[in-house]
């Protein structure tokens, strides 16, 4: 009984509330209102696996998210 009471108290609290959550802003391109053809999708040239290995070799895995963020900023949310 006491264990169940402790579990209920720990399940959720005001610190988990999302009423004060804010959206993160991006500088990516604004999405158009019309549906674009498949050919209009932005892409990174070259072999993606080789690109990832090159970034990993040069920068290490701890900075890979920065390259992904930069690509997102350049190509937009479709990336």
C-alpha positions as CSV (number, residue, x, y, z in Angstrom):
1,X,0.0,0.0,0.0
2,X,2.7,2.5,0.9
3,X,4.7,1.5,-2.2
4,X,1.7,2.3,-4.4
5,X,1.2,5.7,-2.7
6,X,4.9,6.6,-3.4
7,X,4.5,5.5,-7.0
8,X,1.4,7.6,-7.5
9,X,3.2,10.7,-6.1
10,X,6.2,10.1,-8.4
11,X,4.2,9.5,-11.6
12,X,3.6,13.1,-12.6
13,X,4.1,16.5,-11.2
14,X,3.9,20.1,-12.2
15,X,7.5,19.9,-13.5
16,X,6.3,17.7,-16.3
17,X,3.6,20.2,-17.4
18,X,4.0,21.5,-21.0
19,X,1.8,24.6,-20.5
20,X,4.9,26.7,-20.5
21,X,6.7,25.0,-23.3
22,X,7.9,27.2,-26.2
23,X,8.6,26.3,-29.8
24,X,12.2,26.5,-31.0
25,X,12.6,28.9,-33.8
26,X,14.5,27.9,-37.0
27,X,15.8,30.0,-39.8
28,X,14.8,27.4,-42.4
29,X,12.7,28.2,-45.4
30,X,9.0,28.7,-44.9
31,X,7.1,25.8,-46.3
32,X,5.1,26.7,-49.5
33,X,1.3,26.4,-49.4
34,X,1.2,24.2,-52.5
35,X,2.5,20.6,-52.9
36,X,5.7,20.6,-54.8
37,X,6.9,17.8,-57.2
38,X,9.3,15.2,-56.0
39,X,12.1,16.8,-58.1
40,X,11.8,20.0,-56.1
41,X,13.0,18.2,-52.9
42,X,16.4,19.5,-51.8
43,X,19.2,17.0,-51.4
44,X,22.8,16.7,-50.5
45,X,25.0,15.7,-53.4
46,X,27.2,12.6,-53.3
47,X,27.1,9.4,-51.3
48,X,25.5,10.1,-47.9
49,X,27.4,7.3,-46.2
50,X,30.8,8.6,-47.4
51,X,29.8,12.1,-46.3
52,X,28.9,10.8,-42.8
53,X,32.2,8.9,-42.6
54,X,34.2,11.9,-43.7
55,X,32.5,14.2,-41.1
56,X,33.1,11.5,-38.4
57,X,36.8,11.2,-39.4
58,X,37.3,15.0,-39.4
59,X,35.2,16.2,-36.5
60,X,34.4,13.1,-34.5
61,X,30.9,11.9,-33.6
62,X,30.3,14.5,-30.9
63,X,29.9,17.3,-33.5
64,X,27.9,15.4,-36.1
65,X,24.7,17.0,-34.8
66,X,26.1,20.5,-35.7
67,X,26.5,19.4,-39.3
68,X,23.0,18.0,-39.4
69,X,21.7,21.3,-37.9
70,X,23.6,23.3,-40.6
71,X,22.1,21.2,-43.4
72,X,18.6,21.6,-41.9
73,X,19.1,25.4,-41.9
74,X,20.2,25.3,-45.5
75,X,17.7,22.9,-46.9
76,X,14.7,23.4,-44.6
77,X,12.4,21.0,-42.8
78,X,12.2,18.4,-45.6
79,X,15.7,17.4,-44.8
